Amino acid sequence: MRIGMSSVLVDDQAKALAFYTEKLWFLKKKDFPNGEYRWLTVVSPEGDDHIELLLEPMAFPPAQTYQRALFEAGIPATAFISKDIRAEYELLRSRGVRFRGEPLKAGGVTSVVFEDTCGNLIGLVQVG
């Protein structure tokens, strides 16, 4: 067994695809109809092509409540790993990504949180 996919709830799949591909420069991997929505995934150009992020629509009301609660509590929905968090932070800021502060080191981890424009906070983490 392996991890091959994770999902992030999004309020608008087209807006999410634009953010994840235009701001983070992820690559669209799969995009096909799935009922009234789409099965829509992206992958990192720096990572394993077999690990996909599903941009999952929030059609289920409890999912909307869950996403809003995480956002209001300041808890990231997921996190991405960076080899050089300071450089990544500056690059993403230059692309218009909205951060909630600057990278901070705590023990062996440096992290910062940004908004994905789709209702989520996302952690950016560098270990070591």
ZASE-116913 format. One record per residue: x, y, z of N, C-alpha, C in turn; residue in one letter; residue number from 1. Coordinates in nm, 4 decimals. Example, Ala and Ser with C-alpha at 12.3 -4.5 7.8 and 13.67 -1.06 7.14 Angstrom:
<node <1.3190 -0.5690 0.7800> <1.2300 -0.4500 0.7800> <1.3200 -0.3300 0.7800> "A" 1>
<node <1.2850 -0.2250 0.7080> <1.3670 -0.1060 0.7140> <1.2900 0.0030 0.7870> "S" 2>
//
This chain:
<node <0.0840 -0.1171 0.0000> <0.0000 0.0000 0.0000> <0.0893 0.1243 0.0000> "M" 1>
<node <0.0452 0.2292 -0.0699> <0.1205 0.3541 -0.0746> <0.0240 0.4711 -0.0804> "R" 2>
<node <0.0714 0.5868 -0.0467> <-0.0093 0.7074 -0.0613> <0.0084 0.7546 -0.2041> "I" 3>
<node <-0.1022 0.7656 -0.2752> <-0.0974 0.8083 -0.4143> <-0.1803 0.9324 -0.4400> "G" 4>
<node <-0.2661 0.9664 -0.3421> <-0.3523 1.0818 -0.3622> <-0.3934 1.1374 -0.2269> "M" 5>
<node <-0.4045 1.2659 -0.2237> <-0.4625 1.3364 -0.1107> <-0.5580 1.4378 -0.1703> "S" 6>
<node <-0.6487 1.4877 -0.0904> <-0.7435 1.5835 -0.1456> <-0.7489 1.7090 -0.0620> "S" 7>
<node <-0.7905 1.8145 -0.1259> <-0.8167 1.9404 -0.0594> <-0.9538 1.9859 -0.1087> "V" 8>
<node <-1.0395 2.0240 -0.0140> <-1.1731 2.0699 -0.0493> <-1.1639 2.2090 -0.1095> "L" 9>
<node <-1.2355 2.2323 -0.2187> <-1.2313 2.3632 -0.2840> <-1.3730 2.4120 -0.3109> "V" 10>
<node <-1.3911 2.5430 -0.3036> <-1.5234 2.6003 -0.3266> <-1.5547 2.6178 -0.4749> "D" 11>
<node <-1.4521 2.6123 -0.5605> <-1.4715 2.6303 -0.7046> <-1.3556 2.5598 -0.7750> "D" 12>
<node <-1.3857 2.4546 -0.8495> <-1.2787 2.3762 -0.9112> <-1.1999 2.4545 -1.0157> "Q" 13>
<node <-1.2655 2.5378 -1.0949> <-1.1929 2.6152 -1.1963> <-1.0987 2.7153 -1.1301> "A" 14>
<node <-1.1460 2.7820 -1.0256> <-1.0626 2.8778 -0.9516> <-0.9454 2.8044 -0.8855> "K" 15>
<node <-0.9725 2.6869 -0.8304> <-0.8675 2.6082 -0.7668> <-0.7618 2.5663 -0.8684> "A" 16>
<node <-0.8061 2.5191 -0.9849> <-0.7105 2.4791 -1.0881> <-0.6226 2.5969 -1.1285> "L" 17>
<node <-0.6832 2.7134 -1.1441> <-0.6051 2.8326 -1.1798> <-0.5025 2.8642 -1.0718> "A" 18>
<node <-0.5411 2.8608 -0.9459> <-0.4466 2.8918 -0.8380> <-0.3325 2.7910 -0.8339> "F" 19>
<node <-0.3664 2.6639 -0.8328> <-0.2629 2.5607 -0.8161> <-0.1706 2.5499 -0.9374> "Y" 20>
<node <-0.2188 2.5847 -1.0561> <-0.1314 2.5780 -1.1744> <-0.0624 2.7111 -1.2046> "T" 21>
<node <-0.1305 2.8222 -1.1832> <-0.0718 2.9525 -1.2177> <0.0120 3.0136 -1.1065> "E" 22>
<node <-0.0234 2.9884 -0.9812> <0.0516 3.0455 -0.8688> <0.1561 2.9484 -0.8147> "K" 23>
<node <0.1177 2.8216 -0.7993> <0.2105 2.7218 -0.7444> <0.2856 2.6464 -0.8533> "L" 24>
<node <0.2417 2.6609 -0.9759> <0.2997 2.5959 -1.0928> <0.2921 2.4446 -1.0874> "W" 25>
<node <0.1891 2.3929 -1.0200> <0.1621 2.2510 -1.0262> <0.1106 2.2204 -1.1668> "F" 26>
<node <0.1106 2.0954 -1.2031> <0.0682 2.0525 -1.3358> <-0.0635 1.9764 -1.3268> "L" 27>
<node <-0.1551 2.0066 -1.4183> <-0.2800 1.9317 -1.4220> <-0.2489 1.7891 -1.4654> "K" 28>
<node <-0.2982 1.6917 -1.3893> <-0.2725 1.5512 -1.4196> <-0.3965 1.4838 -1.4786> "K" 29>
<node <-0.5093 1.4947 -1.4083> <-0.6332 1.4331 -1.4565> <-0.7448 1.5369 -1.4533> "K" 30>
<node <-0.8317 1.5301 -1.5529> <-0.9450 1.6216 -1.5594> <-1.0525 1.5559 -1.6450> "D" 31>
<node <-1.1522 1.4974 -1.5796> <-1.2626 1.4390 -1.6545> <-1.3913 1.4507 -1.5729> "F" 32>
<node <-1.5063 1.4474 -1.6418> <-1.6336 1.4616 -1.5721> <-1.6527 1.3537 -1.4666> "P" 33>
<node <-1.7132 1.3952 -1.3553> <-1.7451 1.3030 -1.2468> <-1.8786 1.3499 -1.1893> "N" 34>
<node <-1.9879 1.3068 -1.2515> <-2.1193 1.3582 -1.2126> <-2.1292 1.5038 -1.2556> "G" 35>
<node <-2.1792 1.5885 -1.1668> <-2.1909 1.7305 -1.2006> <-2.0599 1.8069 -1.1799> "E" 36>
<node <-1.9589 1.7389 -1.1284> <-1.8292 1.8018 -1.1043> <-1.7228 1.7375 -1.1927> "Y" 37>
<node <-1.5973 1.7541 -1.1554> <-1.4862 1.6963 -1.2315> <-1.3954 1.6183 -1.1368> "R" 38>
<node <-1.3345 1.5142 -1.1894> <-1.2254 1.4474 -1.1201> <-1.1024 1.5235 -1.1668> "W" 39>
<node <-1.0501 1.6085 -1.0793> <-0.9489 1.7052 -1.1174> <-0.8303 1.6945 -1.0227> "L" 40>
<node <-0.7147 1.6559 -1.0768> <-0.5959 1.6420 -0.9923> <-0.4793 1.7215 -1.0496> "T" 41>
<node <-0.3894 1.7590 -0.9601> <-0.2644 1.8249 -0.9976> <-0.1497 1.7502 -0.9318> "V" 42>
<node <-0.0305 1.7681 -0.9887> <0.0913 1.7104 -0.9321> <0.1984 1.8190 -0.9284> "V" 43>
<node <0.2946 1.7979 -0.8414> <0.4059 1.8915 -0.8322> <0.5102 1.8572 -0.9377> "S" 44>
<node <0.5637 1.9579 -1.0085> <0.6693 1.9292 -1.1046> <0.7994 1.8862 -1.0366> "P" 45>
<node <0.8088 1.9075 -0.9058> <0.9293 1.8706 -0.8302> <0.9155 1.7369 -0.7593> "E" 46>
<node <0.7976 1.6782 -0.7645> <0.7744 1.5577 -0.6860> <0.7474 1.4361 -0.7706> "G" 47>
<node <0.6987 1.3344 -0.7049> <0.6623 1.2083 -0.7661> <0.5343 1.2289 -0.8466> "D" 48>
<node <0.5379 1.1990 -0.9737> <0.4233 1.2158 -1.0626> <0.3052 1.1275 -1.0222> "D" 49>
<node <0.3284 1.0303 -0.9349> <0.2230 0.9386 -0.8930> <0.1511 0.9862 -0.7669> "H" 50>
<node <0.1948 1.0964 -0.7090> <0.1275 1.1513 -0.5909> <0.0471 1.2727 -0.6364> "I" 51>
<node <-0.0845 1.2560 -0.6357> <-0.1735 1.3582 -0.6896> <-0.2499 1.4292 -0.5775> "E" 52>
<node <-0.2821 1.5559 -0.6030> <-0.3676 1.6329 -0.5151> <-0.5019 1.6495 -0.5854> "L" 53>
<node <-0.6056 1.5929 -0.5268> <-0.7406 1.6009 -0.5816> <-0.8044 1.7327 -0.5377> "L" 54>
<node <-0.8476 1.8130 -0.6334> <-0.9173 1.9387 -0.6046> <-1.0656 1.9031 -0.5944> "L" 55>
<node <-1.1068 1.8708 -0.4737> <-1.2371 1.8098 -0.4488> <-1.3439 1.9137 -0.4176> "E" 56>
<node <-1.4553 1.9111 -0.4917> <-1.5614 2.0096 -0.4679> <-1.6296 1.9873 -0.3323> "P" 57>
<node <-1.6713 2.0977 -0.2713> <-1.7370 2.0921 -0.1402> <-1.8886 2.0865 -0.1546> "M" 58>
<node <-1.9401 1.9852 -0.2168> <-2.0839 1.9755 -0.2373> <-2.1558 1.9247 -0.1122> "A" 59>
<node <-2.0852 1.8616 -0.0229> <-2.1410 1.8013 0.0974> <-2.1409 1.9058 0.2091> "F" 60>
<node <-2.2570 1.9492 0.2595> <-2.2606 2.0569 0.3587> <-2.1669 2.0393 0.4790> "P" 61>
<node <-2.1535 1.9185 0.5375> <-2.0581 1.9064 0.6479> <-1.9132 1.9372 0.6063> "P" 62>
<node <-1.8804 1.9141 0.4794> <-1.7460 1.9472 0.4306> <-1.7256 2.0981 0.4334> "A" 63>
<node <-1.8289 2.1724 0.4001> <-1.8206 2.3185 0.4049> <-1.7981 2.3665 0.5474> "Q" 64>
<node <-1.8686 2.3067 0.6419> <-1.8530 2.3416 0.7833> <-1.7117 2.3089 0.8304> "T" 65>
<node <-1.6626 2.1923 0.7923> <-1.5279 2.1482 0.8310> <-1.4222 2.2432 0.7744> "Y" 66>
<node <-1.4322 2.2740 0.6450> <-1.3335 2.3627 0.5826> <-1.3331 2.4999 0.6491> "Q" 67>
<node <-1.4500 2.5557 0.6732> <-1.4618 2.6879 0.7353> <-1.4041 2.6858 0.8768> "R" 68>
<node <-1.4303 2.5793 0.9516> <-1.3784 2.5683 1.0884> <-1.2261 2.5632 1.0897> "A" 69>
<node <-1.1667 2.4861 0.9995> <-1.0203 2.4812 0.9903> <-0.9640 2.6187 0.9574> "L" 70>
<node <-1.0234 2.6843 0.8582> <-0.9757 2.8156 0.8152> <-0.9841 2.9170 0.9292> "F" 71>
<node <-1.0985 2.9220 0.9955> <-1.1168 3.0181 1.1042> <-1.0260 2.9899 1.2230> "E" 72>
<node <-0.9899 2.8645 1.2443> <-0.8995 2.8279 1.3537> <-0.7525 2.8463 1.3151> "A" 73>
<node <-0.7264 2.8767 1.1872> <-0.5891 2.8953 1.1411> <-0.5143 2.7651 1.1193> "G" 74>
<node <-0.5876 2.6571 1.0966> <-0.5268 2.5243 1.0792> <-0.5182 2.4909 0.9302> "I" 75>
<node <-0.3983 2.4617 0.8808> <-0.3842 2.4248 0.7392> <-0.4591 2.2957 0.7055> "P" 76>
<node <-0.5189 2.2935 0.5879> <-0.5885 2.1745 0.5392> <-0.4890 2.0663 0.4980> "A" 77>
<node <-0.3727 2.1081 0.4532> <-0.2650 2.0174 0.4159> <-0.1357 2.0975 0.4159> "T" 78>
<node <-0.0253 2.0320 0.3851> <0.1037 2.1010 0.3813> <0.1873 2.0467 0.2667> "A" 79>
<node <0.2716 2.1340 0.2137> <0.3652 2.0973 0.1083> <0.5065 2.1161 0.1625> "F" 80>
<node <0.5975 2.0338 0.1162> <0.7368 2.0358 0.1615> <0.8202 2.1210 0.0671> "I" 81>
<node <0.9086 2.2004 0.1248> <1.0002 2.2841 0.0473> <1.1443 2.2516 0.0852> "S" 82>
<node <1.2325 2.2535 -0.0126> <1.3755 2.2354 0.0139> <1.4388 2.3652 0.0615> "K" 83>
<node <1.3821 2.4788 0.0169> <1.4324 2.6118 0.0528> <1.3121 2.7021 0.0765> "D" 84>
<node <1.2610 2.7013 0.1977> <1.1359 2.7698 0.2277> <1.1460 2.9207 0.2077> "I" 85>
<node <1.2589 2.9804 0.2377> <1.2732 3.1259 0.2201> <1.2616 3.1626 0.0722> "R" 86>
<node <1.3306 3.0901 -0.0140> <1.3236 3.1179 -0.1580> <1.1832 3.0921 -0.2113> "A" 87>
<node <1.1214 2.9827 -0.1662> <0.9855 2.9488 -0.2103> <0.8871 3.0565 -0.1642> "E" 88>
<node <0.9023 3.1009 -0.0418> <0.8171 3.2065 0.0137> <0.8264 3.3337 -0.0715> "Y" 89>
<node <0.9477 3.3746 -0.1031> <0.9663 3.4969 -0.1832> <0.9098 3.4800 -0.3241> "E" 90>
<node <0.9315 3.3641 -0.3849> <0.8794 3.3384 -0.5189> <0.7268 3.3418 -0.5206> "L" 91>
<node <0.6650 3.2716 -0.4270> <0.5195 3.2674 -0.4236> <0.4596 3.4044 -0.3911> "L" 92>
<node <0.5229 3.4779 -0.3031> <0.4765 3.6151 -0.2748> <0.4810 3.7002 -0.4001> "R" 93>
<node <0.5870 3.6833 -0.4809> <0.5985 3.7611 -0.6046> <0.4891 3.7244 -0.7049> "S" 94>
<node <0.4308 3.6064 -0.6900> <0.3210 3.5613 -0.7772> <0.1842 3.5986 -0.7200> "R" 95>
<node <0.1840 3.6684 -0.6068> <0.0586 3.7138 -0.5488> <-0.0034 3.6222 -0.4457> "G" 96>
<node <0.0698 3.5200 -0.4004> <0.0167 3.4309 -0.2980> <0.0154 3.5062 -0.1646> "V" 97>
<node <-0.0964 3.4949 -0.0939> <-0.1143 3.5662 0.0333> <-0.0728 3.4773 0.1500> "R" 98>
<node <0.0307 3.5194 0.2206> <0.0811 3.4458 0.3359> <0.0281 3.5046 0.4655> "F" 99>
<node <0.0252 3.4224 0.5668> <-0.0121 3.4656 0.7012> <0.1142 3.4734 0.7863> "R" 100>
<node <0.1987 3.5689 0.7556> <0.3241 3.5847 0.8278> <0.4415 3.5406 0.7438> "G" 101>
<node <0.5552 3.5301 0.8092> <0.6792 3.4874 0.7446> <0.7199 3.3509 0.7983> "E" 102>
<node <0.8078 3.2804 0.7274> <0.8528 3.1503 0.7767> <0.9159 3.1624 0.9150> "P" 103>
<node <0.8759 3.0714 1.0052> <0.9282 3.0685 1.1407> <0.9841 2.9307 1.1710> "L" 104>
<node <1.0968 2.9291 1.2392> <1.1602 2.8025 1.2774> <1.1123 2.7632 1.4167> "K" 105>
<node <1.0737 2.6384 1.4309> <1.0335 2.5822 1.5604> <1.0930 2.4431 1.5693> "A" 106>
<node <1.1973 2.4316 1.6478> <1.2678 2.3035 1.6545> <1.3361 2.2757 1.5227> "G" 107>
<node <1.3139 2.1584 1.4668> <1.3760 2.1219 1.3398> <1.2907 2.1519 1.2177> "G" 108>
<node <1.1859 2.2322 1.2355> <1.0944 2.2605 1.1255> <1.0787 2.4116 1.1082> "V" 109>
<node <1.0810 2.4566 0.9829> <1.0488 2.5949 0.9508> <0.9198 2.5903 0.8697> "T" 110>
<node <0.8239 2.6749 0.9056> <0.6954 2.6693 0.8349> <0.6317 2.8066 0.8228> "S" 111>
<node <0.5395 2.8147 0.7298> <0.4584 2.9339 0.7060> <0.3278 2.8855 0.6444> "V" 112>
<node <0.2244 2.9668 0.6572> <0.0923 2.9297 0.6069> <0.0478 3.0304 0.5017> "V" 113>
<node <-0.0145 2.9803 0.3947> <-0.0709 3.0694 0.2932> <-0.2147 3.0296 0.2623> "F" 114>
<node <-0.2876 3.1213 0.1977> <-0.4267 3.0991 0.1584> <-0.4297 3.0557 0.0122> "E" 115>
<node <-0.5138 2.9568 -0.0182> <-0.5195 2.9074 -0.1567> <-0.6312 2.9704 -0.2402> "D" 116>
<node <-0.6997 3.0699 -0.1890> <-0.8105 3.1416 -0.2550> <-0.9360 3.0557 -0.2715> "T" 117>
<node <-0.9336 2.9330 -0.2230> <-1.0468 2.8415 -0.2385> <-1.1038 2.8002 -0.1035> "C" 118>
<node <-1.0673 2.8756 0.0013> <-1.1195 2.8489 0.1344> <-1.0272 2.7714 0.2254> "G" 119>
<node <-0.9028 2.7486 0.1818> <-0.8093 2.6685 0.2613> <-0.6852 2.7464 0.3015> "N" 120>
<node <-0.6320 2.7073 0.4153> <-0.4969 2.7464 0.4521> <-0.4084 2.6271 0.4187> "L" 121>
<node <-0.2907 2.6561 0.3635> <-0.1966 2.5516 0.3244> <-0.0641 2.5796 0.3955> "I" 122>
<node <-0.0069 2.4779 0.4556> <0.1226 2.4926 0.5196> <0.2341 2.4684 0.4200> "G" 123>
<node <0.3399 2.5469 0.4342> <0.4625 2.5250 0.3584> <0.5689 2.4950 0.4619> "L" 124>
<node <0.6358 2.3811 0.4494> <0.7221 2.3295 0.5545> <0.8584 2.2911 0.4996> "V" 125>
<node <0.9622 2.3261 0.5758> <1.0973 2.2785 0.5470> <1.1466 2.2083 0.6730> "Q" 126>
<node <1.1878 2.0831 0.6579> <1.2386 2.0052 0.7697> <1.3900 2.0113 0.7682> "V" 127>
<node <1.4463 2.0380 0.8850> <1.5917 2.0415 0.8968> <1.6484 2.1804 0.8965> "G" 128>
//
